[in-house]
Amino acid sequence: MGKTLSVLLCGSVLGLVLSAPPPASANPDYLEDAGLGTATVAANVFYIPAKLTYATLGGITGGLAYVLTGTNREIAERVWKPSMGGDYIVKRRHIQGEETLYFSAPLPRTDNGALNAEPLPPAY
């Protein structure tokens, strides 16, 4: 009896929620929203595994660089930062072009916009 009552109550609440009219402030162009949502999910299906693979391999490579250079952390970070940085998911703002999608971490730049390419310290 109790299980039947809870199923009936949940079904009634679900029916009321689904039959309610949309709020007046709802975006009338719901097809565009659905399209952007679908595009975001589809992009993430391919992007997330690729990014996780890249970050994992970068972590392993950076670890090897750390060990092979005699525990030179700066060398390892030159591998770790680009590979483990960046965006791990594609967002709606990326699809719309409102935000830049970084597969790897953005490179540091100087005040005039040039790349900051500082020489690496010698490995001892």
N, C-alpha and C positions, 0 to 999 in steps of 0.2 A: 504494500500500500504506500509506504514512504517513498519507494523508488519511483512508482508511477506518478505520485504527486510532484516530485522534483523534476521529472521529465516534462510533465505537463506545464509546470511553472516556467522552466527554461524555454520551452517551445513558445509559450505565450509572450514572454519578454522578447525573444528573438523576432517573433512576428511583429510585435509593436515597433521595434527598432527599425526593421526593414521596411515597414509600411509608412514610416514617418516621412513627410515631405522634406526635401533638402532645404537647408537654411537659405534665407534670402540673399546672404552675402556669398553664396557659393559661386565659384567660377563657372560661367555658362559654357566655356569652351573645354568641357571635360574630355573630349576626344584628344585634344592636344596634350593634356595632362597624362592621359592614358598612354599616348604614344611616347612621350618623354620617359615615363616610368618603365615602359617596355624596353625602350632603347637602353636605358640605364642598366636594367637587369641583364639584358643580352650582352652588353659590353663587359659587365662584371664577371659573367660566366667564363670569358676568355682572359680578362685582365688579371683577376685575382690569382689564379694558378700561375700565370706567367710571372707576376710580381713576387709571389712567395718563392718560386724557384730561383729567381734572380737574387733575392735577398739571402736565401739560404746558401747558394753557391758563393755569393760575395762574403758571407760570414765565414765560410770554410776557407776561402782563398785568403781573406784577411788574417785568419788565424794561422795559416801556413806562412804567410809573409811575416807575421809577428815572431814565429818560432825561428824561421830561417834567417832572419836579420838579427838574431841575438836579442830578442825581446825589444825591438825598436817599435814603440807604440805609434809613433807618428807615421811610419810607413804603413802599418796595418790600418790606421784610421783613414788613410788615403783610399783604401779599398772599402772599408766598412761604411763610411759616411755616404758615398754615392749609392752604393748598392742597397743599404738598409734605410736610406732616407727616401723622401718622396711620398707620393700618395699610394695607399694600399687598396683603395676602392675608387671607382668612378662615381661621382655624384652628379646629380641633375644639373648643377651649375657648370660642371665640366662639359656636359653634353650641349648645353645652351651657349657655351663659349664665354660665360661670365667669369670663369676662373680657369687658370692654367693648370693642366694636368701634368704632374712631374712623375715620370716613371722612376727616375733616379733623382737624388737630391740636387737642387739647383746649385751651380757652381758659384762661389763667392765672386763678387765684382767690386771694382774700385769705384771711387766717386764719379769718374768720367764714363763709367759703363764698361770699361775693359775688364777682361778676366783677370783675376788676381792669381797669377801663377808664381807663387813663391817657390824658390828652389828647396828641394828636400835637404835636410841635414845629412851629413855623412853617417853611414852606419858603422858602428865600431863593434 
